[in-house]
Amino acid sequence: MRLNALLPRRHRLYIWLNIVGFAFALTTVLFIGMYATRELTMNMFHQDADRIYKISGWGCPYPLAPVIEAGVPDFEAIGNVGRGPYLEVRRPEATEGIFTNDGSLQVDPAFFRVFSFRVIRGDRENPLPDANSVVLTESMAKALFGNEDPIGQNVVIQNRPDWVVTAVTEDVPINSSIRYSLVLPLNPKQVLYNGTTLGESWDRWQYEIFGKVRPGADIAAVNAKMQQVVEANGNLGYEVERVVCYPLSDVYFNYADLFTAFKGGNHKQVVAMIWVGIIILLLGIVNFFNLSTAQGTLRAKEIGLRKVNGATRSHLILRSLGESIAMTFVALVIAVVLVDLLLPFFNSLVGFPYPLILMNQWWQWGILAGLTLVVGVIAGSYPAFYLSSLDPIDALYTHRAGRGNGMLVFRKTLIVVQLIASIGVIISTLVIYGQLRHLQTKDLGFDKEQIVFINMDMSIYEHRQAFFSELRQLPFVQSISLTGGVVGNYDSGGPLEARYQEEKKKIWSKFLTVDSAFFTTFGIDMVQGNPQFRDGVEGIVLNESAMNAFQVDDYEQLRIQEESGDDPSIPTTKVDGVCRNFHFKPLKQGIEPLAIHIQPIEGGLINVRVEASSIRDIRHVFNEIEAIYRKFNAEDPLYIHLLDEMLAQIYSSEARFLVLFTLFSVLAILISCFGLFGLIVFSNARRRKEIGIRKVQGATILEVVFMLIRSYLIYVGIAFVVAVPLAWYLMRDWLSNYPYRITLHPGYFLIGGAVVLFVVTLTVGIQSWKAARANPVRSLRSE
């Protein structure tokens, strides 16, 4: 039986308006709920997640974790974790490999004791038994071996054929910021370029330490004990005070401004999206309520007839509530179907594979039933309890649901609330877009265009002079500079001590290690001094912020101490100049004091400024650089990137947020239009006789249209007056998270009001035009 056969014939249009409008609202709310649930539960699926901590706010050298493990018994498990690159993996007999979709990890064996990534094949107690072991996810194992057992099989990773699959884990849950397709073991016996082993090297700050404390551990006492152990047995210097436990829940949203490769969330963005979801849900409920009550007033005659024919009030209440609950249920079912149909599109927007809603869990049906009852009862309460109490004689005589204006005023108030929400959401979208564009286009203080950077490994370092010589022979290469990290996304620092005219100075500063070609390659101007560093000559340059922090004027009298302490015999180094402030960190953070150390670099990145005018030229540049790289290193992976593209990825989360926020804003406006469309149809139906009389007395179509839409334009005006201060307050608070932010220009508010005014005028105007063009004779005869 078709659904239309179950609906009263006279009210099918309005019932379907109610169902479809509410279904759209619920679809949007379900998507926002999926997004918010993932963000707010990030990394919390691990067993005993409240006992898992990240150790140290900065990157750590490998030996730090063993030192802490040996001296602090409060840890149940502790180990290093390093975010690895995207790697190509293949079977030995295959000619083509598979790239790791979620990248790779390099970890200590304790990784699987700290985190509860479930091992489904292989040794669950020791998934990484030796230096040649590799752990795959279930999807990666399936892609490589099909239905074969992968345990004990060899795989080739970046041309190295001796890796052995020792375990397979379940695929990483979508609410994990620690993602991987394969896991490789860290080898503390690995020999580095300077002759030391990884387990002995305290100068490679590239790992993160995660640990699980024992039940009941006092974290304050653990922090104090760690610092004592590191002070006595480690080689960290100024980093000791930040060797403390940061809860795992802090990592993704990075509340404590940690150095971590596993961040990516923005709590305020999630809260903003939740509020959008609440607004859209309220808009849907308001529409449902308004259309139900407006429809109920036109059913007064039907209710009167039913009461005359013996229907009791309880029977009318149950009938009305039943109709409302049935419509709500149908809307919810449609919403679930729409979510599943649109899920691939949504996944492409957010970049994560959310699963289908299969409705195969009891709690899913419980939520569906609960929402159906709550919304159905709210929306059907007016026709159920008020209209069922009408005097049947009065209802049959007037065909109206009473003569009071209380419910009419209430519905108008709800319309204004809808318009306030719509205007506020549009203003917020415009401000968010403006801020994102500001971040993407702001001058960083250095020239990031057409710089290609590649990794410096041991093979290249040993033959660096020959390698650089061949690079410089390429016609498109303009200059080459070595840096200790990515310029524009670098964050490492500590106390910086100096002497100025025998006065002791101490500030907190960031440090960047570069070579002598740094300032020329990146186009960074000098404010004071003009140092011309030759290759092999060392020096120190401070930025303007560091000079301001030291509160000195003459940089030539400033001497930087090579070690911390008050002993006047500690060696010092003169400052060679002051450079203009530039954004060595993302724009989400302000410019801090920076000490640039010019010295020979044994590791880090090779930055090559090139001349290229098209994508085709860039591809040619990449191919030529890789050809030279392979002459010196034929096996290890080459990581080659454009600097400006890499820096743009820093704001990828803001870009995704903007797309989602804009999409949901448009849906909020459409949902409001559903309600306005239905209400104007009802309003015009109620005023059919008035329209006919006005036309008989000479009113033109335009005069009638203006009369019908005039009240709605007043609603928009009231909503604009209320929405502007609310949006200004909320957006000012949101922008306060950014050190470099746009101003709240009046244009954002005027455009938001203008868009809603246009949409309302168009929606109401079209229906009013149809009503005004109706034959007045037929209108009067029907009345």
C-alpha positions in Angstrom: 0.0 0.0 0.0 1.4 3.4 -0.9 2.0 5.9 1.8 -0.2 8.5 0.1 -3.2 6.2 0.6 -2.7 6.6 4.4 -2.6 10.4 4.3 -5.7 12.6 4.4 -6.2 13.7 0.7 -6.7 17.5 1.5 -3.5 17.7 3.5 -1.0 15.5 1.5 1.0 18.5 0.2 1.5 19.9 3.7 2.2 16.5 5.2 4.9 15.8 2.6 6.4 19.3 3.2 6.6 18.5 6.8 8.2 15.1 6.2 10.7 16.1 3.6 11.8 19.3 5.4 12.3 17.5 8.6 14.1 14.6 6.9 16.6 17.1 5.4 17.2 18.6 8.8 17.7 15.2 10.4 20.1 14.2 7.6 22.2 17.2 8.3 22.1 16.6 12.0 23.2 13.0 11.6 26.2 14.0 9.5 27.2 16.6 12.1 26.7 14.0 14.8 29.0 11.6 13.1 31.7 14.3 12.6 31.5 15.5 16.2 31.4 12.0 17.7 34.6 11.1 15.8 36.4 14.3 16.9 35.3 14.2 20.6 36.2 10.5 21.0 39.5 10.7 19.2 42.0 8.1 20.6 39.7 7.3 23.5 38.9 3.8 22.3 42.2 2.5 23.7 41.9 0.3 26.8 42.7 2.4 29.9 43.0 5.5 27.7 43.0 7.6 30.9 46.3 6.0 31.9 48.1 6.8 28.6 50.3 9.9 28.4 52.6 11.6 26.0 55.9 12.3 27.6 57.5 15.8 27.0 56.0 18.7 25.1 58.8 18.6 22.5 60.3 16.0 20.2 62.6 13.6 22.0 65.9 11.8 21.4 65.6 8.0 21.3 67.6 7.3 24.6 65.2 9.4 26.7 62.5 6.7 26.8 64.9 3.9 28.0 66.3 6.3 30.7 62.8 7.0 32.0 61.8 3.3 31.8 64.9 2.3 33.8 64.5 4.9 36.5 60.7 5.4 36.9 58.9 2.1 37.9 55.5 3.9 37.7 55.2 3.1 34.0 53.6 -0.1 32.9 54.9 0.4 29.4 56.8 3.2 27.6 58.4 3.6 24.2 59.3 5.8 21.3 56.9 6.5 18.4 57.9 8.1 15.1 55.6 9.1 12.3 56.9 7.5 9.1 56.4 8.4 5.5 54.0 7.0 2.9 55.9 3.9 1.6 55.6 1.5 -1.3 55.2 -2.1 -0.3 55.2 -5.1 -2.6 55.6 -8.9 -2.7 59.1 -10.0 -3.9 57.7 -11.4 -7.1 55.5 -8.4 -7.9 56.7 -5.5 -10.1 54.3 -2.9 -8.8 53.7 -2.1 -5.1 51.0 -0.6 -3.0 51.3 2.7 -1.2 50.4 3.0 2.4 47.2 5.0 2.6 47.7 5.9 6.2 51.4 6.2 6.1 53.7 4.2 8.5 55.0 4.2 12.0 58.4 3.4 13.5 58.0 2.2 17.1 59.5 0.4 20.0 58.0 -3.0 20.9 56.2 -1.4 23.9 53.9 0.4 21.4 51.4 -2.5 21.4 51.4 -2.6 25.2 50.6 1.1 25.5 48.0 1.2 22.7 45.3 -1.4 22.2 45.5 -1.8 18.4 44.2 -5.4 18.3 46.5 -8.0 16.8 44.4 -10.5 14.9 47.2 -12.6 13.4 50.7 -13.4 14.6 52.3 -13.1 18.0 49.9 -10.9 20.1 52.4 -10.6 23.0 55.4 -9.5 20.8 54.3 -8.4 17.3 57.7 -6.9 16.5 60.3 -9.5 17.6 63.3 -8.3 15.7 64.6 -5.5 13.5 63.3 -7.0 10.2 59.7 -7.4 11.5 56.8 -5.5 10.0 53.2 -5.3 11.2 50.5 -4.7 8.6 46.9 -3.7 8.9 44.2 -6.1 7.8 43.4 -4.0 4.7 47.1 -3.8 3.7 47.6 -7.6 4.2 44.5 -8.3 2.1 45.8 -6.0 -0.7 49.2 -7.7 -0.7 48.3 -11.4 -0.1 44.6 -11.8 -0.8 43.3 -14.8 1.2 46.8 -16.2 1.8 48.2 -16.2 5.3 50.6 -13.2 5.5 52.5 -14.3 8.6 56.1 -15.2 7.8 55.8 -13.8 4.2 58.5 -11.5 2.9 57.7 -8.0 1.6 59.8 -5.4 -0.2 59.6 -2.0 1.3 61.4 0.8 -0.6 63.6 -1.8 -2.5 64.6 -3.6 0.7 63.5 -7.2 0.4 64.3 -8.7 3.9 61.2 -7.5 5.8 59.1 -10.3 7.3 55.4 -9.9 8.2 55.1 -11.0 11.9 51.6 -9.7 12.8 48.4 -8.2 11.4 46.2 -5.8 13.3 42.7 -4.7 12.7 42.3 -1.6 10.5 42.9 1.6 12.5 39.6 3.0 13.8 38.5 6.2 12.2 38.6 7.9 15.6 42.4 7.4 15.9 44.8 10.2 15.1 47.6 7.6 15.4 47.2 6.1 11.9 49.3 3.6 10.0 49.1 1.0 7.2 52.3 -0.7 8.4 54.5 -0.5 11.5 58.2 -0.9 11.5 60.5 -1.4 14.5 63.0 1.1 15.7 66.5 -0.3 15.9 68.6 1.2 18.7 71.7 -0.4 17.2 71.3 1.4 13.9 74.5 3.3 13.0 74.0 7.0 12.2 76.0 9.3 9.9 78.2 10.6 12.8 79.2 7.1 13.9 77.0 6.8 16.9 74.0 4.5 17.2 70.4 5.5 17.5 70.3 4.3 21.0 73.2 6.6 21.9 72.2 9.7 20.1 70.9 12.6 22.2 70.9 15.1 19.3 68.2 13.7 17.1 64.9 15.1 18.5 62.5 13.4 16.2 60.5 10.9 18.3 57.5 11.1 20.6 57.3 9.1 23.8 54.1 7.5 24.9 53.6 5.6 28.2 50.9 3.9 30.2 51.2 4.5 33.9 50.3 1.9 36.5 46.8 2.1 38.1 46.6 4.7 40.9 49.9 6.4 39.9 50.3 10.0 41.2 51.0 12.0 38.0 52.6 14.9 39.9 55.0 12.5 41.6 55.7 10.7 38.4 56.6 14.1 36.7 59.0 15.0 39.6 60.6 11.6 39.5 61.1 11.7 35.7 62.8 15.0 35.9 65.2 13.8 38.6 66.0 10.6 36.7 66.6 12.6 33.4 68.7 15.2 35.2 70.9 12.5 36.7 71.2 10.1 33.8 70.2 12.0 30.6 71.6 14.7 28.4 68.7 17.0 27.7 69.8 20.3 29.2 67.0 22.9 29.0 64.3 20.3 28.1 64.2 18.7 31.5 61.4 20.9 32.8 59.1 19.8 30.0 59.6 16.1 30.6 56.1 15.7 32.1 53.0 13.6 31.4 50.4 15.1 29.0 47.1 13.1 28.9 46.4 11.3 25.6 43.1 13.3 25.4 45.2 16.5 25.0 47.2 15.2 22.0 44.6 15.5 19.1 43.3 18.9 20.1 46.8 19.9 21.3 45.5 21.9 24.2 49.0 22.3 25.7 50.7 23.3 22.4 52.7 20.1 22.1 55.1 19.0 19.5 53.2 16.0 18.0 52.6 14.5 14.6 49.2 13.1 15.9 47.3 16.4 16.4 44.8 17.8 13.9 41.7 18.7 15.8 40.3 22.1 16.7 37.9 21.9 19.7 36.3 25.2 19.0 35.5 24.2 15.5 33.9 21.0 16.8 31.8 23.1 19.2 30.8 25.5 16.5 29.7 22.6 14.3 27.7 21.1 17.2 25.9 24.4 17.6 25.1 24.4 13.9 23.7 21.0 14.3 21.6 22.1 17.2 20.4 25.2 15.2 19.4 23.0 12.2 17.6 20.5 14.5 15.7 23.4 16.1 14.9 24.8 12.7 13.5 21.4 11.6 11.4 21.1 14.8 10.2 24.7 14.5 9.2 24.0 10.9 7.5 20.8 11.9 5.6 22.5 14.7 4.6 25.5 12.7 3.3 23.5 9.8 1.5 21.1 12.1 -0.2 23.9 14.1 -1.0 25.9 11.0 -2.5 22.8 9.4 -4.4 22.1 12.6 -6.2 25.4 12.6 -7.5 24.6 9.1 -8.8 21.3 10.4 -11.1 22.9 13.0 -14.2 22.0 11.0 -13.1 18.3 10.7 -12.4 18.2 14.5 -15.9 19.7 15.2 -17.6 17.1 12.9 -15.7 14.3 14.6 -16.8 15.5 18.1 -20.4 15.9 17.0 -20.3 12.3 15.7 -19.2 11.1 19.1 -15.4 11.2 19.1 -14.0 11.7 22.5 -11.2 14.1 23.4 -8.8 11.3 24.2 -9.5 9.7 20.8 -8.8 13.0 19.1 -5.6 13.5 21.1 -4.3 10.0 20.2 -5.2 10.4 16.6 -3.4 13.7 16.3 -0.3 12.5 18.2 -0.3 9.3 16.1 -0.3 11.3 12.8 2.6 13.5 14.1 4.6 10.5 15.4 4.1 8.7 12.1 5.3 11.6 10.1 8.4 11.9 12.3 9.2 8.3 11.9 8.9 8.4 8.2 11.2 11.5 8.2 13.8 9.7 10.3 13.8 6.6 8.1 14.2 8.9 5.0 17.1 10.7 6.8 18.9 7.4 7.5 18.6 6.4 3.9 19.8 9.8 2.7 22.8 9.6 5.0 23.8 6.2 3.5 23.3 7.4 0.0 25.3 10.6 0.5 28.0 9.0 2.7 30.6 8.7 -0.2 30.2 12.4 -0.9 30.5 13.3 2.8 33.6 11.1 3.2 35.3 12.8 0.3 34.7 16.2 2.0 36.0 15.2 5.5 38.7 12.8 4.2 37.7 9.9 6.5 35.7 6.7 5.7 32.7 6.9 7.9 30.7 3.6 7.9 27.2 3.1 6.7 24.3 3.3 9.2 23.0 -0.3 8.9 20.5 -0.1 11.7 21.7 -3.5 13.0 22.2 -2.5 16.6 19.5 -2.2 19.2 20.7 1.2 20.4 20.3 2.6 16.9 16.6 1.6 16.9 16.3 3.0 20.5 17.6 6.4 19.4 15.3 6.3 16.4 12.3 5.4 18.5 13.2 8.0 21.2 13.6 10.9 18.6 10.3 9.8 16.9 8.4 10.0 20.2 9.9 13.3 21.4 9.6 15.2 18.2 6.3 13.7 17.3 4.7 14.6 20.7 6.2 18.2 20.6 5.0 18.9 17.0 1.6 17.3 17.6 0.9 18.8 21.0 -1.0 21.8 19.8 -3.5 20.1 17.5 -3.8 17.2 20.0 -4.4 19.1 23.2 -5.8 22.5 22.1 -7.9 21.7 19.1 -9.4 18.7 20.8 -10.8 21.0 23.5 -12.7 23.3 21.0 -16.4 23.8 21.3 -17.7 21.7 18.3 -20.5 24.2 17.5 -18.1 27.2 17.5 -15.6 25.2 15.3 -18.3 24.3 12.8 -19.6 27.8 12.7 -16.4 29.7 12.3 -14.2 27.0 10.7 -11.4 28.4 12.8 -9.6 27.2 15.9 -10.7 29.9 18.2 -10.3 33.6 17.9 -7.3 34.2 20.1 -4.0 35.4 18.8 -1.8 33.6 21.2 -0.8 30.7 18.9 -0.4 33.1 16.0 2.0 35.3 17.9 3.9 32.1 19.0 4.3 31.0 15.4 5.5 34.4 14.3 8.0 34.3 17.1 9.3 31.0 15.9 9.6 32.4 12.4 11.8 35.2 13.7 13.9 32.7 15.6 14.4 30.7 12.4 15.5 33.9 10.5 17.9 34.9 13.4 19.6 31.5 13.1 19.8 31.7 9.3 21.3 35.2 9.4 23.8 34.2 12.1 24.9 31.1 10.3 25.5 33.0 7.0 27.5 35.7 8.8 29.6 33.1 10.6 30.3 31.3 7.3 31.5 34.6 5.7 33.7 35.4 8.6 35.3 31.9 8.6 35.9 32.1 4.9 37.5 35.5 5.3 39.8 34.3 8.1 40.9 31.2 6.1 41.7 33.4 3.1 43.7 35.7 5.4 45.8 32.8 6.6 46.4 31.5 3.1 47.4 34.9 1.6 49.2 36.6 4.5 52.8 37.6 3.9 55.0 35.1 5.9 58.0 37.4 5.9 60.0 35.1 3.6 59.7 33.9 0.0 58.1 30.4 0.1 57.4 30.2 -3.6 59.3 27.8 -5.9 61.3 26.2 -3.1 61.7 22.4 -3.3 63.0 20.6 -0.2 64.3 17.1 0.1 65.6 15.0 3.0 69.3 14.8 4.0 70.2 11.2 4.7 73.6 9.6 5.6 74.5 8.7 1.9 73.9 12.3 0.8 75.7 13.8 3.8 78.8 11.7 3.1 78.9 13.0 -0.5 77.3 16.4 0.0 79.8 18.5 -1.9 79.5 16.4 -5.0 75.8 16.2 -4.7 75.4 20.0 -4.3 77.8 20.6 -7.2 75.6 18.5 -9.5 72.5 20.3 -8.3 74.0 23.7 -9.0 74.7 22.7 -12.5 71.0 22.3 -13.3 69.9 25.4 -15.2 66.8 26.0 -13.1 68.6 25.9 -9.7 69.1 29.4 -8.2 70.4 28.7 -4.7 70.6 25.9 -2.1 70.3 26.2 1.6 70.3 23.6 4.5 68.0 24.0 7.4 67.3 21.9 10.5 63.6 21.8 9.8 60.8 23.0 7.6 60.8 26.8 7.5 57.2 27.9 8.2 56.5 24.8 10.3 59.3 24.7 12.8 59.0 24.7 16.6 61.9 23.9 18.9 63.1 26.1 21.7 64.1 26.7 25.3 65.8 29.3 27.5 68.3 31.6 25.8 70.8 33.3 28.1 73.0 36.3 27.2 75.1 39.1 28.7 74.7 42.7 27.8 77.2 45.1 29.3 77.9 42.7 32.2 74.1 42.4 32.8 72.6 38.9 32.8 69.7 38.4 30.4 67.5 35.4 29.9 64.5 34.8 27.6 62.5 31.9 26.2 63.4 31.5 22.6 63.0 29.2 19.6 66.1 27.9 17.7 66.6 27.3 14.1 69.8 25.9 12.6 70.7 27.0 9.1 73.6 27.3 6.8 75.2 30.5 5.4 72.9 30.6 2.3 69.7 30.7 4.3 68.9 34.5 4.2 69.6 34.7 0.4 67.6 31.6 -0.5 64.5 32.5 1.6 64.6 36.3 0.9 64.8 37.3 4.6 66.0 40.9 5.1 68.4 42.1 7.8 67.2 44.9 10.0 70.6 45.5 11.7 73.9 44.3 10.4 74.7 42.7 7.1 76.6 39.5 7.8 78.1 37.9 4.7 78.7 34.4 6.0 81.1 32.2 4.1 80.7 28.4 4.0 81.9 26.9 7.2 81.7 30.1 9.2 79.4 30.1 12.2 77.3 32.9 13.7 74.1 33.9 15.4 71.3 36.1 14.1 68.3 37.1 16.2 64.9 38.2 15.0 63.3 41.5 16.0 61.1 39.7 18.6 64.2 38.3 20.4 65.8 41.8 20.5 62.5 43.2 22.0 62.4 40.4 24.5 66.0 41.1 25.6 65.1 44.8 25.9 68.4 46.0 24.4 69.2 48.4 21.5 72.7 47.5 20.4 73.0 44.0 19.2 76.8 44.3 18.9 77.1 44.4 22.7 74.9 41.3 23.2 76.7 38.0 23.9 74.9 34.7 23.8 76.0 32.2 26.4 76.9 28.8 25.0 75.8 27.1 28.2 73.2 27.8 30.9 74.4 29.2 34.3 75.7 32.3 36.2 79.4 31.5 35.9 81.0 34.5 34.1 83.6 32.2 32.6 81.0 30.4 30.5 81.9 31.0 26.8 79.8 33.5 24.9 79.2 34.2 21.2 78.6 37.6 19.7 75.4 38.4 17.8 76.1 39.0 14.1 72.9 40.8 13.2 69.1 41.2 13.5 66.7 39.9 10.9 63.2 41.0 10.1 60.5 39.0 11.9 59.2 36.1 9.8 56.7 33.3 10.4 58.9 30.3 11.1 55.8 28.7 12.7 52.2 28.4 11.4 50.1 31.5 11.5 47.9 29.9 14.2 50.7 31.0 16.5 52.3 34.4 16.9 55.9 35.3 16.2 58.1 34.4 19.1 61.8 35.2 19.8 64.1 33.3 17.4 67.8 32.6 17.5 69.2 31.5 14.1 72.4 29.5 14.4 74.5 29.6 11.2 76.7 26.5 11.3 77.5 23.4 9.2 74.5 21.1 9.2 74.9 17.3 9.3 71.2 16.5 8.9 67.9 18.2 8.2 66.5 19.4 4.9 68.0 20.6 1.6 66.1 23.6 0.3 66.5 24.3 -3.4 65.2 27.5 -4.9 64.2 26.8 -8.5 62.8 28.7 -11.5 59.6 27.1 -12.7 56.6 28.7 -14.3 54.2 25.8 -14.7 53.2 22.4 -13.2 55.1 20.8 -16.1 58.2 22.7 -15.1 57.8 21.5 -11.5 57.5 17.9 -12.6 60.7 18.3 -14.7 62.4 19.8 -11.6 61.4 16.9 -9.5 62.6 14.3 -12.0 66.0 16.0 -12.5 66.6 16.3 -8.8 65.6 12.7 -8.2 68.0 11.5 -11.0 70.9 13.2 -9.2 69.8 11.9 -5.8 69.7 8.3 -7.1 73.4 8.6 -8.2 74.3 8.9 -4.5 71.5 6.8 -2.9 69.7 4.2 -5.0 67.8 2.5 -2.2 66.4 4.8 0.4 63.2 6.8 -0.3 63.4 10.3 -1.5 61.0 12.8 0.2 60.7 15.7 -2.1 58.0 18.5 -1.7 57.1 22.0 -2.7 57.4 24.2 0.4 54.3 26.3 -0.4 52.2 23.2 -0.9 53.4 21.7 2.3 52.6 24.9 4.3 49.1 25.0 2.7 48.4 21.6 4.2 48.8 23.1 7.7 45.4 24.7 7.1 43.7 21.7 5.6 41.6 21.2 8.7 40.3 24.8 8.5 39.6 24.3 4.8 37.5 21.1 5.5 35.8 22.9 8.3 34.9 25.8 6.0 33.4 23.4 3.3 31.3 21.6 5.9 30.2 24.8 7.6 29.2 26.3 4.3 27.3 23.2 3.2 25.4 23.0 6.4 24.7 26.7 6.3 23.0 26.3 2.9 21.0 23.4 4.2 19.9 25.5 7.2 18.6 28.2 4.8 16.8 25.6 2.7 15.2 24.1 5.8 14.0 27.6 6.8 12.5 28.0 3.3 10.5 24.8 3.7 8.9 26.3 6.8 8.3 29.6 5.1 6.9 28.0 2.0 4.4 25.9 4.0 3.3 28.8 6.2 2.8 31.3 3.3 0.6 28.6 1.6 -1.5 28.3 4.7 -1.6 32.0 5.3 -2.7 32.7 1.7 -5.3 30.0 2.0 -6.7 31.6 5.1 -6.8 35.1 3.4 -8.3 33.9 0.1 -11.5 35.8 0.7 -9.6 39.0 1.7 -7.5 38.8 -1.4 -10.6 38.4 -3.6 -12.3 41.4 -2.0 -9.2 43.6 -2.5 -8.9 42.6 -6.2 -12.6 43.3 -6.7 -12.1 46.7 -5.2 -9.3 47.5 -7.7 -6.1 46.3 -6.0 -3.4 45.4 -8.5 -1.4 42.1 -8.3 1.7 43.9 -7.1 -0.2 45.7 -4.4 -1.6 42.3 -3.2 1.8 40.7 -3.3 3.4 43.5 -1.3 0.6 43.2 1.2 1.2 39.5 1.7 5.0 39.7 2.0 5.2 42.9 4.1 4.9 41.1 7.4 7.7 38.7 6.5 10.0 41.6 5.6 9.3 43.0 9.1 10.3 39.6 10.5 13.6 39.8 8.6 14.3 43.2 10.0 13.7 42.1 13.6 15.8 39.0 13.1 18.6 41.1 11.6 18.7 43.4 14.6 18.9 40.5 17.0 21.3 38.3 14.9 24.0 40.9 14.3 25.1 41.4 18.0 24.9 37.7 18.6 27.0 36.8 15.5 29.5 39.6 16.3 30.0 38.3 19.9 30.4 34.6 18.8 32.7 35.4 15.8 34.9 37.7 17.9 35.4 34.9 20.4 36.2 32.5 17.6 38.7 34.8 16.0 40.4 35.3 19.3 42.1 32.0 18.7 44.2 33.4 15.8 47.0 35.9 16.5 46.6 37.2 12.9 42.9 37.7 12.2 40.6 39.8 10.1 38.4 42.6 11.5 34.7 42.1 11.7 33.8 44.4 8.8 30.1 45.6 8.6 30.0 44.0 5.1 29.8 40.5 6.6 26.7 41.4 8.6 25.0 43.3 5.7 25.6 40.5 3.3 24.2 38.0 5.8 21.0 40.0 6.2 20.8 40.7 2.4 21.0 37.0 1.5 18.2 36.0 4.0 16.1 39.0 2.8 16.5 37.8 -0.8 15.7 34.2 0.0 12.6 35.1 2.0 11.4 37.6 -0.6 11.8 35.0 -3.3 10.1 32.2 -1.4 7.2 34.3 -0.1 6.9 36.3 -3.3 6.5 33.3 -5.6 3.6 31.9 -3.5 2.1 35.4 -3.0 2.2 36.0 -6.7 0.3 32.7 -7.3 -2.3 33.7 -4.7 -2.7 37.2 -6.1 -3.3 36.0 -9.7 -6.2 33.7 -8.6 -9.6 34.5 -10.0 -11.4 36.6 -7.2 -14.8 35.3 -8.2 -13.7 31.7 -7.6 -12.1 32.7 -4.3 -15.3 34.5 -3.1 -17.5 31.6 -4.3 -15.4 29.0 -2.4 -15.7 31.1 0.8 
